[in-house]
Amino acid sequence: MCRNIRPLYNVAPPATADEVEAAALQFVRKISGMNAPSAANRAAFDAAVYEITHITQHLLANLSTTAPAKDREVEAAKARARNAIRFGTPA
């Protein structure tokens, strides 16, 4: 899957509509193999992004868990530490 798509469920603060749309756009780009569609494919591309955004918002609204929400800042710090180890750069 795309590396840029981050978990959107069970995070604090909750995912925004813009984050959901950005994830949908990345997903459509990945599966279509195009970063920017041609004029002939623009309508289909945009419709797919819209529909996936809509479905994802429904999914996130209907999921339930008893686990505490993950803190975005803590998760980002963990990711930076992993990357520092992986690429040998300072955290």
C-alpha positions in Angstrom: 0.0 0.0 0.0 1.1 3.6 -0.2 3.6 4.7 2.4 1.9 8.1 2.6 -1.5 6.7 3.8 -1.5 6.8 7.6 -4.0 5.1 9.9 -6.9 7.4 10.3 -8.9 5.4 12.9 -8.5 5.6 16.6 -6.1 8.6 16.7 -6.3 11.7 18.7 -7.3 14.2 17.5 -9.6 12.4 15.0 -8.9 12.4 11.3 -10.2 15.5 9.5 -12.1 15.4 6.2 -9.0 16.7 4.4 -6.9 13.8 5.8 -9.5 11.3 4.6 -9.6 12.9 1.2 -5.8 13.0 0.9 -5.7 9.3 1.8 -8.4 8.6 -0.9 -6.4 10.5 -3.4 -3.2 8.6 -2.6 -5.1 5.3 -2.9 -6.6 6.2 -6.3 -3.2 7.4 -7.6 -1.6 4.1 -6.5 -4.2 1.8 -8.0 -4.6 3.8 -11.2 -0.9 4.2 -11.7 -1.3 7.9 -12.5 -0.3 10.9 -10.5 -2.3 13.3 -12.6 -5.0 11.9 -14.9 -5.4 13.0 -18.5 -8.4 15.1 -19.4 -10.2 12.0 -20.7 -9.8 10.3 -17.3 -10.3 13.3 -15.0 -14.0 12.7 -14.4 -13.5 9.0 -13.5 -10.5 9.8 -11.3 -12.3 12.5 -9.4 -15.4 10.4 -9.0 -13.3 7.6 -7.5 -11.6 9.9 -5.1 -15.0 11.3 -4.0 -16.6 7.9 -3.5 -13.6 6.5 -1.6 -13.6 9.5 0.6 -17.3 9.1 1.3 -17.0 5.4 2.0 -14.0 5.9 4.3 -15.8 8.5 6.3 -18.6 6.0 6.8 -16.2 3.3 7.8 -14.4 5.5 10.3 -17.8 6.6 11.8 -19.0 3.0 12.2 -15.9 1.3 13.6 -15.7 0.8 17.4 -12.9 -0.1 19.8 -12.2 -0.3 23.4 -8.5 0.6 22.9 -7.4 4.1 23.8 -6.8 6.5 21.0 -3.2 6.8 19.8 -1.6 10.1 20.2 -0.4 11.5 16.8 2.6 13.2 18.3 3.8 10.1 20.1 3.3 8.0 16.9 5.2 10.6 14.8 8.1 10.5 17.3 8.2 6.7 17.1 8.3 6.9 13.3 11.1 9.4 13.3 13.1 7.2 15.7 12.6 4.2 13.4 13.7 6.2 10.3 16.7 7.5 12.2 17.8 3.9 12.9 16.9 2.7 9.4 18.7 5.5 7.5 21.4 6.3 10.1 20.4 9.9 10.5 19.9 11.9 13.7 16.3 11.8 15.1 
